[in-house]
């Protein structure tokens, strides 16, 4: 009887530990999301300033100054600096997103031989820096993709200033 009670108590204790771990992970993600929302709010405010200045110029001249528009569109992303690993993970996400659509942490982890939780941490850091990664959950698994407009802008102008040839060599070195 005592052995059975002890086993049941251990099972309950293990379940509570699992729940606590899950709560801590969710709390960390909520904090990251809150930080990202605050940063996005600041960027929206800056963007509104840009729209107002473009509208004022249009009202005065009847023309839209494309250089002014371009300046304001770059303003919010030009200050983003990624670490070498973040650039590597960004490029993997960028590439796989185009090939297979939504990407999981595991997809990225396999390419660079990192644990999924480390990849998740890098993704959270990138979100905090303002990289517009779309995260959806299916069966408790995160599926990632890049915002299509940002992806297009990155392809045209390399706004993150990523030296892709050098990083691709590093990625392929890990996968061979």
Secondary structure as UniProt FT lines:
FT   HELIX           2..61
FT   HELIX           66..75
FT   TURN            76..79
FT   HELIX           84..100
FT   STRAND          103..104
FT   HELIX           105..112
FT   HELIX           116..129
FT   STRAND          133..138
FT   TURN            139..140
FT   STRAND          141..146
FT   HELIX           148..157
FT   TURN            159..160
FT   HELIX           164..175
//
